[in-house]
Each structure stands twice: as C-alpha cells, then as structure tokens.
Amino acid sequence: MKLAQIFTKRISLPKTLSEKPQGLKCLIKYHAEENKN
C-alpha cells in the first residue's frame, strides 16, 4: 500500500517540477524524508 503511494507520488513529481522551479526544493526535501524512514 505504501509502495503504491510512493509510486503515485513519483509519477506526479515531474509534473510539479515542470510547473514550478521551486518543485526541485520539494523533491530534495521529499527524498530526505524518505531516507530518514
């Protein structure tokens, strides 16, 4: 279940990145959070 959520997020992340340059910061933060858990 969690894997499916991560997979969905991974798909939607590129869209966010192309829409906002700020998305890159969110991406880095997202990966940092993932590595903690």
PDB file of N, CA, C and O in Angstrom:
ATOM      1  N   MET A   1       0.840  -1.208   0.000  1.00  0.00           N
ATOM      2  CA  MET A   1       0.000   0.000   0.000  1.00  0.00           C
ATOM      3  C   MET A   1       0.870   1.251   0.000  1.00  0.00           C
ATOM      4  O   MET A   1       0.651   2.175  -0.783  1.00  0.00           O
ATOM      5  N   LYS A   2       1.875   1.268   0.902  1.00  0.00           N
ATOM      6  CA  LYS A   2       2.766   2.429   0.965  1.00  0.00           C
ATOM      7  C   LYS A   2       3.556   2.563  -0.334  1.00  0.00           C
ATOM      8  O   LYS A   2       3.791   3.671  -0.817  1.00  0.00           O
ATOM      9  N   LEU A   3       3.956   1.440  -0.886  1.00  0.00           N
ATOM     10  CA  LEU A   3       4.721   1.439  -2.136  1.00  0.00           C
ATOM     11  C   LEU A   3       3.912   2.075  -3.266  1.00  0.00           C
ATOM     12  O   LEU A   3       4.445   2.820  -4.088  1.00  0.00           O
ATOM     13  N   ALA A   4       2.626   1.767  -3.290  1.00  0.00           N
ATOM     14  CA  ALA A   4       1.736   2.339  -4.309  1.00  0.00           C
ATOM     15  C   ALA A   4       1.643   3.854  -4.167  1.00  0.00           C
ATOM     16  O   ALA A   4       1.613   4.578  -5.162  1.00  0.00           O
ATOM     17  N   GLN A   5       1.596   4.326  -2.922  1.00  0.00           N
ATOM     18  CA  GLN A   5       1.532   5.773  -2.673  1.00  0.00           C
ATOM     19  C   GLN A   5       2.798   6.450  -3.166  1.00  0.00           C
ATOM     20  O   GLN A   5       2.736   7.494  -3.814  1.00  0.00           O
ATOM     21  N   ILE A   6       3.955   5.854  -2.860  1.00  0.00           N
ATOM     22  CA  ILE A   6       5.240   6.409  -3.299  1.00  0.00           C
ATOM     23  C   ILE A   6       5.297   6.433  -4.822  1.00  0.00           C
ATOM     24  O   ILE A   6       5.749   7.412  -5.418  1.00  0.00           O
ATOM     25  N   PHE A   7       4.837   5.351  -5.450  1.00  0.00           N
ATOM     26  CA  PHE A   7       4.851   5.247  -6.910  1.00  0.00           C
ATOM     27  C   PHE A   7       4.001   6.344  -7.542  1.00  0.00           C
ATOM     28  O   PHE A   7       4.390   6.947  -8.542  1.00  0.00           O
ATOM     29  N   THR A   8       2.833   6.594  -6.946  1.00  0.00           N
ATOM     30  CA  THR A   8       1.938   7.652  -7.441  1.00  0.00           C
ATOM     31  C   THR A   8       2.597   9.012  -7.296  1.00  0.00           C
ATOM     32  O   THR A   8       2.496   9.858  -8.184  1.00  0.00           O
ATOM     33  N   LYS A   9       3.277   9.220  -6.164  1.00  0.00           N
ATOM     34  CA  LYS A   9       3.968  10.493  -5.931  1.00  0.00           C
ATOM     35  C   LYS A   9       5.073  10.687  -6.955  1.00  0.00           C
ATOM     36  O   LYS A   9       5.246  11.782  -7.490  1.00  0.00           O
ATOM     37  N   ARG A  10       5.823   9.624  -7.228  1.00  0.00           N
ATOM     38  CA  ARG A  10       6.940   9.697  -8.180  1.00  0.00           C
ATOM     39  C   ARG A  10       6.444  10.121  -9.560  1.00  0.00           C
ATOM     40  O   ARG A  10       7.124  10.860 -10.272  1.00  0.00           O
ATOM     41  N   ILE A  11       5.258   9.649  -9.930  1.00  0.00           N
ATOM     42  CA  ILE A  11       4.677   9.989 -11.236  1.00  0.00           C
ATOM     43  C   ILE A  11       4.263  11.462 -11.273  1.00  0.00           C
ATOM     44  O   ILE A  11       4.449  12.139 -12.284  1.00  0.00           O
ATOM     45  N   SER A  12       3.701  11.952 -10.165  1.00  0.00           N
ATOM     46  CA  SER A  12       3.202  13.330 -10.128  1.00  0.00           C
ATOM     47  C   SER A  12       4.307  14.349  -9.881  1.00  0.00           C
ATOM     48  O   SER A  12       4.122  15.534 -10.156  1.00  0.00           O
ATOM     49  N   LEU A  13       5.454  13.906  -9.365  1.00  0.00           N
ATOM     50  CA  LEU A  13       6.558  14.829  -9.089  1.00  0.00           C
ATOM     51  C   LEU A  13       7.070  15.562 -10.328  1.00  0.00           C
ATOM     52  O   LEU A  13       7.228  16.782 -10.273  1.00  0.00           O
ATOM     53  N   PRO A  14       7.339  14.874 -11.447  1.00  0.00           N
ATOM     54  CA  PRO A  14       7.817  15.577 -12.651  1.00  0.00           C
ATOM     55  C   PRO A  14       6.873  16.681 -13.115  1.00  0.00           C
ATOM     56  O   PRO A  14       7.321  17.717 -13.604  1.00  0.00           O
ATOM     57  N   LYS A  15       5.577  16.462 -12.963  1.00  0.00           N
ATOM     58  CA  LYS A  15       4.592  17.485 -13.339  1.00  0.00           C
ATOM     59  C   LYS A  15       4.775  18.727 -12.475  1.00  0.00           C
ATOM     60  O   LYS A  15       4.750  19.853 -12.973  1.00  0.00           O
ATOM     61  N   THR A  16       4.960  18.507 -11.171  1.00  0.00           N
ATOM     62  CA  THR A  16       5.162  19.616 -10.239  1.00  0.00           C
ATOM     63  C   THR A  16       6.443  20.358 -10.581  1.00  0.00           C
ATOM     64  O   THR A  16       6.492  21.587 -10.533  1.00  0.00           O
ATOM     65  N   LEU A  17       7.483  19.601 -10.929  1.00  0.00           N
ATOM     66  CA  LEU A  17       8.776  20.200 -11.258  1.00  0.00           C
ATOM     67  C   LEU A  17       8.684  21.078 -12.495  1.00  0.00           C
ATOM     68  O   LEU A  17       9.254  22.168 -12.530  1.00  0.00           O
ATOM     69  N   SER A  18       7.972  20.611 -13.503  1.00  0.00           N
ATOM     70  CA  SER A  18       7.856  21.380 -14.744  1.00  0.00           C
ATOM     71  C   SER A  18       6.993  22.625 -14.552  1.00  0.00           C
ATOM     72  O   SER A  18       7.169  23.626 -15.247  1.00  0.00           O
ATOM     73  N   GLU A  19       6.059  22.555 -13.602  1.00  0.00           N
ATOM     74  CA  GLU A  19       5.189  23.702 -13.337  1.00  0.00           C
ATOM     75  C   GLU A  19       5.898  24.765 -12.505  1.00  0.00           C
ATOM     76  O   GLU A  19       5.770  25.960 -12.769  1.00  0.00           O
ATOM     77  N   LYS A  20       6.652  24.316 -11.490  1.00  0.00           N
ATOM     78  CA  LYS A  20       7.308  25.275 -10.600  1.00  0.00           C
ATOM     79  C   LYS A  20       8.782  24.923 -10.410  1.00  0.00           C
ATOM     80  O   LYS A  20       9.102  23.778 -10.091  1.00  0.00           O
ATOM     81  N   PRO A  21       9.682  25.884 -10.600  1.00  0.00           N
ATOM     82  CA  PRO A  21      11.104  25.663 -10.321  1.00  0.00           C
ATOM     83  C   PRO A  21      11.328  25.315  -8.851  1.00  0.00           C
ATOM     84  O   PRO A  21      12.287  24.628  -8.500  1.00  0.00           O
ATOM     85  N   GLN A  22      10.431  25.799  -8.006  1.00  0.00           N
ATOM     86  CA  GLN A  22      10.508  25.549  -6.574  1.00  0.00           C
ATOM     87  C   GLN A  22      10.304  24.065  -6.264  1.00  0.00           C
ATOM     88  O   GLN A  22      10.665  23.588  -5.188  1.00  0.00           O
ATOM     89  N   GLY A  23       9.725  23.352  -7.216  1.00  0.00           N
ATOM     90  CA  GLY A  23       9.474  21.932  -7.042  1.00  0.00           C
ATOM     91  C   GLY A  23      10.744  21.144  -6.777  1.00  0.00           C
ATOM     92  O   GLY A  23      10.707  20.087  -6.147  1.00  0.00           O
ATOM     93  N   LEU A  24      11.880  21.664  -7.264  1.00  0.00           N
ATOM     94  CA  LEU A  24      13.161  20.996  -7.059  1.00  0.00           C
ATOM     95  C   LEU A  24      13.495  20.918  -5.577  1.00  0.00           C
ATOM     96  O   LEU A  24      13.998  19.902  -5.098  1.00  0.00           O
ATOM     97  N   LYS A  25      13.213  21.997  -4.857  1.00  0.00           N
ATOM     98  CA  LYS A  25      13.451  22.020  -3.411  1.00  0.00           C
ATOM     99  C   LYS A  25      12.564  21.002  -2.717  1.00  0.00           C
ATOM    100  O   LYS A  25      12.996  20.311  -1.794  1.00  0.00           O
ATOM    101  N   CYS A  26      11.321  20.916  -3.170  1.00  0.00           N
ATOM    102  CA  CYS A  26      10.374  19.957  -2.606  1.00  0.00           C
ATOM    103  C   CYS A  26      10.843  18.528  -2.873  1.00  0.00           C
ATOM    104  O   CYS A  26      10.700  17.649  -2.024  1.00  0.00           O
ATOM    105  N   LEU A  27      11.399  18.310  -4.053  1.00  0.00           N
ATOM    106  CA  LEU A  27      11.889  16.992  -4.437  1.00  0.00           C
ATOM    107  C   LEU A  27      13.031  16.559  -3.529  1.00  0.00           C
ATOM    108  O   LEU A  27      13.068  15.422  -3.060  1.00  0.00           O
ATOM    109  N   ILE A  28      13.971  17.486  -3.285  1.00  0.00           N
ATOM    110  CA  ILE A  28      15.111  17.201  -2.409  1.00  0.00           C
ATOM    111  C   ILE A  28      14.620  16.910  -0.995  1.00  0.00           C
ATOM    112  O   ILE A  28      15.084  15.970  -0.348  1.00  0.00           O
ATOM    113  N   LYS A  29      13.680  17.723  -0.524  1.00  0.00           N
ATOM    114  CA  LYS A  29      13.118  17.541   0.814  1.00  0.00           C
ATOM    115  C   LYS A  29      12.396  16.201   0.895  1.00  0.00           C
ATOM    116  O   LYS A  29      12.502  15.490   1.894  1.00  0.00           O
ATOM    117  N   TYR A  30      11.664  15.861  -0.159  1.00  0.00           N
ATOM    118  CA  TYR A  30      10.911  14.609  -0.213  1.00  0.00           C
ATOM    119  C   TYR A  30      11.851  13.410  -0.087  1.00  0.00           C
ATOM    120  O   TYR A  30      11.577  12.476   0.667  1.00  0.00           O
ATOM    121  N   HIS A  31      12.963  13.441  -0.829  1.00  0.00           N
ATOM    122  CA  HIS A  31      13.924  12.342  -0.789  1.00  0.00           C
ATOM    123  C   HIS A  31      14.614  12.265   0.562  1.00  0.00           C
ATOM    124  O   HIS A  31      14.917  11.173   1.043  1.00  0.00           O
ATOM    125  N   ALA A  32      14.866  13.416   1.179  1.00  0.00           N
ATOM    126  CA  ALA A  32      15.470  13.452   2.509  1.00  0.00           C
ATOM    127  C   ALA A  32      14.546  12.782   3.526  1.00  0.00           C
ATOM    128  O   ALA A  32      14.999  12.027   4.387  1.00  0.00           O
ATOM    129  N   GLU A  33      13.261  13.063   3.419  1.00  0.00           N
ATOM    130  CA  GLU A  33      12.266  12.465   4.314  1.00  0.00           C
ATOM    131  C   GLU A  33      12.198  10.952   4.099  1.00  0.00           C
ATOM    132  O   GLU A  33      12.083  10.185   5.055  1.00  0.00           O
ATOM    133  N   GLU A  34      12.269  10.537   2.851  1.00  0.00           N
ATOM    134  CA  GLU A  34      12.209   9.112   2.507  1.00  0.00           C
ATOM    135  C   GLU A  34      13.410   8.365   3.089  1.00  0.00           C
ATOM    136  O   GLU A  34      13.269   7.250   3.589  1.00  0.00           O
ATOM    137  N   ASN A  35      14.585   8.981   3.023  1.00  0.00           N
ATOM    138  CA  ASN A  35      15.803   8.348   3.520  1.00  0.00           C
ATOM    139  C   ASN A  35      15.798   8.214   5.037  1.00  0.00           C
ATOM    140  O   ASN A  35      16.385   7.276   5.577  1.00  0.00           O
ATOM    141  N   LYS A  36      15.144   9.140   5.729  1.00  0.00           N
ATOM    142  CA  LYS A  36      15.026   9.069   7.192  1.00  0.00           C
ATOM    143  C   LYS A  36      14.223   7.844   7.588  1.00  0.00           C
ATOM    144  O   LYS A  36      14.591   7.116   8.510  1.00  0.00           O
ATOM    145  N   ASN A  37      13.111   7.622   6.874  1.00  0.00           N
ATOM    146  CA  ASN A  37      12.241   6.491   7.181  1.00  0.00           C
ATOM    147  C   ASN A  37      12.757   5.246   6.505  1.00  0.00           C
ATOM    148  O   ASN A  37      12.160   4.178   6.640  1.00  0.00           O
TER     149      ASN A  37
END
